[in-house]
């Protein structure tokens, strides 16, 4: 038995369900990605470290002798590979000092961008003549707006003092605590936008004795220097996650909008067809009184007479139930073109006889026009109507036709869903259209007829 089902409603349901499933998968994936990214971040996944090894650096000793001081010292490397600054501060200069300059770039104009780091960690030991002596740390920044290669002092002094230990220990210096030295700002006569700390291009680190040191021997041992930071900040992470969520939501809404537009167009097309049928019904009803009620060729009911009689039959039933078959003879135009219209008329008469023999007294057979027929079945449910459709289709295949060839038909079946005869016919016509597209010589049932009205 070749009973097809018009699965428009089922297709729409499947498409809607698939779309919802895809949306849920995307959202669950996005939630998983967001939670994983946050856990990864707080577990330290975004940490960035820039380590300076003393054995790979270039050191330079600086003291107050160019200013007339008598400080003497040297920078060496001990057996452990640590850099050692040893100096004896003298009294000849008012502000005696000694320091070690550490080059972290071969070219002073091409330093290191430290803006992605938050801390400077120094592992060092410092011995001075008096306890609690402090050290000064300078991060020198080169900016062509105020710096020049010929003038080393023109590189900005981003400075900080701290109190080290006399044994090797790590000290963490927050980079946001570094300040530009006031004397350097005054000497440079800088514009206001260049007066603040700047760590965008640092080629040099200097570690010096304090601004008020004790005269005598000072020894600084530097084991390691490193910068710690995050290549992705917390705010950047959450901005990225938020932006990703917004993008996905916009894409989902756009796809949902497109899908709703397609559904709207399909429903509008169907409404237009229903409106066209209703208009045709109205026009035909206005001329019903002047037209014949019986088709002259086949002796079947004329479509212009059927609505009032059918409405009376349906109204007499408590549930107003009814089913309908829309029947179309396959490739009938080709028969007319090949054998002529007289042969076509003979085939139509025989087709009408087959329908009469297959139907029962409660069915109403109508010549709808040309090779199209409609059978209204007020006393049949959808299954019984489908059986009748298959019976007629099989009778077409089994009949002996006067033109000596096989002749088949396509049939669409529907039932009353909205107490509207026109809607029922439109549903059956939809099913017939699907049968034609499905290869002809088949029965198609309109899918929504299978769904109870109160479901």
C-alpha positions in Angstrom: 0.0 0.0 0.0 1.5 3.4 -1.1 0.0 5.7 1.5 2.3 8.8 1.8 1.9 11.4 4.6 2.1 15.1 4.0 4.7 15.9 6.6 4.8 19.6 6.4 3.9 20.0 10.0 6.2 17.2 11.0 9.1 18.8 9.0 8.5 22.1 10.7 8.5 20.4 14.1 11.7 18.5 13.3 13.4 21.7 12.0 12.3 23.7 15.0 13.5 20.9 17.4 16.9 20.7 15.5 17.3 24.4 15.7 16.6 24.4 19.4 19.0 21.5 20.0 21.8 23.4 18.1 21.1 26.5 20.1 21.3 24.6 23.4 24.6 22.9 22.3 26.1 26.3 21.4 25.0 27.8 24.8 26.3 24.8 26.8 29.6 25.0 24.9 29.8 28.7 25.6 29.1 28.1 29.3 31.7 25.4 29.5 34.3 27.6 27.7 33.5 30.5 30.0 33.8 28.5 33.2 37.0 26.8 32.0 38.6 30.1 31.0 37.9 31.6 34.4 39.2 28.6 36.3 42.3 28.5 34.0 42.9 32.2 34.7 42.6 32.0 38.5 44.8 28.8 38.4 47.6 31.0 36.9 47.2 30.1 33.3 47.7 33.8 32.2 50.9 34.3 34.2 53.8 35.8 32.4 57.4 35.8 33.6 60.5 37.6 32.2 63.6 36.4 34.0 67.0 38.1 33.8 69.9 35.7 34.5 73.1 37.4 35.8 75.3 35.2 33.6 73.6 36.5 30.5 73.6 40.2 31.3 75.9 43.1 30.8 76.9 45.0 34.0 78.4 48.4 34.3 79.8 50.0 37.4 78.9 53.7 38.2 79.8 55.9 41.1 80.3 59.6 42.1 83.8 60.0 40.8 82.6 62.1 37.7 81.2 64.6 40.2 84.4 64.8 42.2 83.8 62.0 44.6 86.3 59.5 45.9 84.1 56.4 46.0 85.8 53.3 44.6 84.3 50.0 43.6 83.8 47.2 41.1 81.3 44.8 39.7 82.4 41.2 39.6 80.9 37.7 39.3 81.3 35.2 42.2 81.8 31.4 41.9 78.0 30.9 41.9 77.5 33.2 39.0 76.0 36.0 41.0 76.7 39.6 40.2 78.5 41.3 43.0 78.7 45.1 43.5 81.5 46.1 45.9 82.3 49.7 46.7 83.7 52.0 49.4 81.8 55.2 49.7 84.0 58.3 50.3 83.2 61.7 51.7 84.5 63.9 48.9 81.1 64.2 47.2 78.1 65.6 49.1 75.8 62.8 47.9 78.1 59.7 47.6 76.8 56.7 45.7 77.7 53.6 43.8 75.5 51.5 41.6 75.4 48.7 39.0 73.7 49.3 35.7 72.2 46.2 34.1 71.6 46.4 30.3 68.6 44.2 29.3 68.9 45.3 25.6 71.8 45.8 23.3 70.2 48.9 21.8 69.0 51.5 24.3 66.4 52.7 21.8 64.8 49.2 21.7 64.1 48.2 25.3 61.5 45.9 26.9 57.8 46.7 27.2 57.0 46.1 30.9 53.4 47.3 30.9 52.1 43.7 31.0 54.0 43.0 34.2 52.9 44.0 37.7 55.9 43.2 39.8 59.7 43.3 39.9 61.2 40.4 41.9 64.8 40.8 43.1 66.7 38.0 44.8 69.7 39.8 46.4 71.7 40.3 49.6 73.0 43.7 50.7 75.6 44.4 53.4 76.3 48.0 54.5 78.2 49.6 57.4 74.9 50.3 59.2 71.7 48.1 59.5 68.5 48.9 57.6 70.4 50.6 54.7 68.1 51.0 51.7 68.7 50.4 48.0 67.4 52.5 45.0 66.1 50.7 42.0 65.7 52.6 38.7 63.9 51.3 35.6 65.2 53.6 32.9 62.7 54.3 30.0 63.7 55.5 26.5 61.2 57.7 24.6 62.4 59.7 21.6 60.0 62.5 22.7 62.5 63.3 25.5 65.4 60.9 25.3 68.6 60.8 23.1 71.4 58.2 22.7 74.0 60.9 23.3 72.6 61.9 26.7 72.2 58.8 29.1 70.5 61.0 31.7 67.7 61.8 29.2 66.2 58.3 29.8 63.4 58.6 32.4 64.2 57.6 36.0 61.3 55.4 37.2 62.5 54.9 40.8 61.7 53.0 44.0 63.6 52.5 47.3 63.4 49.4 49.4 65.1 47.9 52.5 66.9 44.6 51.5 68.2 41.8 53.7 71.9 41.0 54.3 71.2 37.4 53.2 69.9 36.2 49.8 66.2 36.9 49.8 63.5 37.7 47.3 61.8 41.0 47.4 58.7 41.8 45.3 58.5 45.5 44.2 55.1 46.5 42.7 55.7 48.3 39.4 52.8 50.7 40.0 54.8 51.9 43.1 57.6 53.3 40.9 57.7 57.1 40.6 59.6 59.5 38.3 62.3 61.4 40.2 61.3 65.0 40.8 64.8 66.4 40.0 64.8 64.6 36.7 61.4 66.1 35.8 62.7 69.6 36.8 65.9 69.2 34.8 64.1 68.0 31.7 61.4 70.7 31.8 58.9 68.0 30.5 55.4 68.5 29.2 52.8 67.3 31.6 51.9 64.2 29.6 55.5 62.9 30.0 55.8 63.6 33.8 54.3 60.3 35.0 55.9 56.8 35.2 56.5 55.1 31.9 57.6 51.5 31.3 57.0 51.0 27.6 60.6 50.8 26.5 63.0 49.9 29.3 66.6 49.0 28.2 68.4 49.5 31.5 68.0 48.7 35.2 70.1 50.5 37.8 70.5 49.4 41.5 72.2 52.0 43.6 72.9 52.8 47.3 70.3 54.9 49.0 70.1 58.7 48.8 71.6 59.0 52.3 74.1 56.2 52.6 76.6 55.5 55.3 80.2 56.1 54.4 82.1 52.8 54.2 82.1 49.4 52.5 79.0 48.3 50.7 78.4 44.9 49.1 75.4 43.9 46.9 75.0 40.4 45.7 72.4 39.9 42.9 71.3 36.3 42.2 68.3 36.9 39.9 65.9 39.6 38.6 62.6 38.8 37.1 59.4 40.5 36.1 56.0 38.9 36.8 52.7 39.7 35.3 49.7 38.6 33.3 49.6 38.5 29.5 45.9 38.7 29.9 44.4 40.8 32.6 41.3 40.0 34.6 39.3 42.8 33.0 40.4 41.7 29.5 39.3 38.1 30.2 35.8 39.2 31.3 35.5 41.7 28.5 36.4 38.9 26.0 33.9 36.5 27.5 31.2 39.2 27.6 31.9 40.1 24.0 31.8 36.4 22.9 28.5 36.0 24.7 27.1 39.1 23.0 28.3 37.9 19.6 26.8 34.5 20.0 23.4 35.9 21.2 23.3 38.3 18.3 24.0 35.5 15.8 21.4 33.3 17.4 18.8 36.1 17.4 19.7 36.8 13.7 19.2 33.1 12.8 15.9 32.9 14.8 14.7 36.1 13.0 15.6 34.6 9.6 13.8 31.4 10.5 10.7 33.3 11.7 10.7 35.3 8.5 10.7 32.1 6.4 7.9 30.6 8.5 6.0 33.9 8.1 6.3 33.8 4.3 5.2 30.2 4.2 2.1 30.9 6.3 1.4 34.0 4.4 1.5 32.1 1.1 -0.9 29.5 2.6 -3.2 32.3 3.8 -3.2 33.8 0.3 -4.2 30.5 -1.2 -6.9 30.1 1.4 -8.1 33.6 0.7 -8.1 32.8 -3.0 -10.3 29.7 -2.4 -12.7 31.7 -0.2 -13.0 34.4 -2.8 -13.7 31.7 -5.5 -16.3 30.2 -3.2 -17.9 33.5 -2.8 -17.9 34.3 -6.5 -19.3 30.9 -7.4 -22.0 31.1 -4.7 -23.3 34.3 -6.2 -23.9 32.6 -9.6 -25.1 29.3 -8.1 -28.8 30.0 -9.0 -28.1 30.3 -12.7 -25.7 27.4 -13.2 -26.4 23.7 -13.6 -25.9 21.5 -10.6 -24.7 18.5 -12.5 -21.6 18.0 -14.6 -22.9 17.3 -18.2 -20.1 15.0 -19.1 -19.7 12.7 -16.1 -23.1 13.1 -14.4 -21.3 13.9 -11.2 -22.1 16.9 -8.9 -20.9 20.3 -10.1 -18.6 22.0 -7.6 -20.8 25.1 -7.7 -23.6 23.2 -6.0 -21.7 21.3 -3.4 -21.0 23.8 -0.6 -24.5 24.4 0.6 -25.4 20.7 0.4 -22.2 19.7 2.1 -22.7 22.3 4.9 -26.1 20.8 5.6 -24.7 17.3 5.9 -21.9 18.4 8.2 -24.2 20.6 10.4 -26.4 17.6 10.9 -23.5 15.7 12.6 -22.8 16.5 16.3 -19.0 16.7 15.8 -19.1 18.4 12.3 -16.5 15.8 11.1 -15.7 15.4 7.5 -12.9 14.2 5.3 -12.1 15.0 1.6 -10.1 13.5 -1.3 -8.6 15.7 -4.0 -8.0 13.5 -7.1 -6.0 14.5 -10.2 -5.5 12.2 -13.2 -1.8 11.9 -14.0 -0.4 13.2 -17.3 -4.0 13.9 -18.7 -2.8 16.7 -20.9 -0.5 14.3 -22.7 -3.6 12.0 -23.4 -5.5 14.9 -24.9 -2.6 16.0 -27.0 -1.9 12.4 -28.2 -5.5 11.0 -28.7 -7.6 14.1 -28.9 -10.2 15.5 -26.6 -12.9 13.0 -27.5 -10.8 10.2 -26.1 -10.1 12.4 -23.1 -13.8 12.8 -22.5 -14.2 9.0 -22.6 -11.5 8.6 -20.1 -13.1 11.1 -17.7 -16.4 9.3 -17.9 -14.8 6.0 -17.1 -12.8 7.6 -14.3 -16.1 9.0 -12.8 -17.6 5.4 -13.0 -14.6 4.0 -11.1 -15.1 6.6 -8.3 -18.8 5.8 -8.1 -18.1 2.1 -7.8 -15.4 2.7 -5.2 -17.4 5.2 -3.1 -20.5 4.6 -0.9 -23.8 6.3 -0.7 -22.7 8.7 2.0 -19.8 10.1 -0.1 -20.3 13.1 -2.4 -18.3 12.9 -5.7 -17.7 16.2 -7.5 -16.2 17.1 -10.9 -14.0 19.9 -9.7 -12.7 20.9 -13.1 -10.8 19.4 -16.0 -9.2 16.1 -14.8 -9.7 17.1 -11.1 -12.2 15.5 -8.8 -13.1 15.9 -5.2 -14.8 13.4 -3.0 -16.4 14.6 0.3 -16.8 11.9 3.0 -18.9 13.2 5.9 -19.2 9.7 7.4 -15.6 8.6 7.0 -12.7 9.2 9.4 -9.2 9.9 8.1 -8.2 6.3 8.0 -11.3 5.3 6.2 -10.9 8.1 3.7 -7.2 7.1 3.1 -8.4 3.5 2.5 -10.9 4.8 -0.1 -8.2 6.8 -1.8 -6.0 3.8 -2.1 -8.9 1.8 -3.4 -9.5 4.4 -6.2 -5.8 4.6 -7.0 -5.6 0.8 -7.3 -8.8 0.7 -9.4 -7.2 3.2 -11.8 -4.2 0.9 -12.2 -6.3 -2.2 -12.7 -8.8 -0.7 -15.2 -8.7 -1.3 -19.0 -8.7 2.1 -20.6 -10.0 2.7 -24.1 -6.8 4.3 -25.4 -4.9 1.1 -24.6 -2.5 2.5 -22.1 -2.2 2.6 -18.3 -3.7 5.6 -16.5 -3.0 6.6 -12.9 -4.1 9.2 -10.5 -2.6 11.2 -7.5 -4.7 11.8 -4.4 -4.5 14.2 -1.5 -6.5 13.5 1.7 -7.3 15.8 4.6 -9.9 16.1 7.4 -11.9 19.0 8.9 -9.7 20.8 11.4 -11.1 24.3 11.9 -14.7 23.9 10.9 -13.8 25.4 7.6 -14.6 23.6 4.3 -12.2 25.9 2.4 -9.4 25.1 4.8 -10.1 21.4 4.5 -9.9 21.6 0.7 -6.7 23.7 0.9 -5.2 21.0 3.1 -6.1 18.2 0.7 -4.8 20.4 -2.2 -1.5 20.7 -0.3 -1.3 16.9 0.0 -2.2 16.4 -3.7 0.6 18.9 -4.6 3.0 16.8 -2.5 1.8 13.6 -4.2 2.5 15.1 -7.6 6.0 16.2 -6.6 6.6 12.8 -5.0 6.3 11.0 -8.3 2.5 10.7 -9.0 0.3 7.6 -8.7 0.3 7.9 -4.9 -1.8 9.0 -1.9 -0.6 11.7 0.5 -2.3 12.6 3.8 -2.1 16.1 5.1 0.0 15.7 8.3 -1.9 18.2 10.5 -5.0 16.2 10.0 -3.4 13.5 12.1 -3.1 15.9 15.1 -6.2 16.1 17.3 -7.8 19.6 17.4 -7.5 19.8 21.2 -3.8 18.5 21.3 
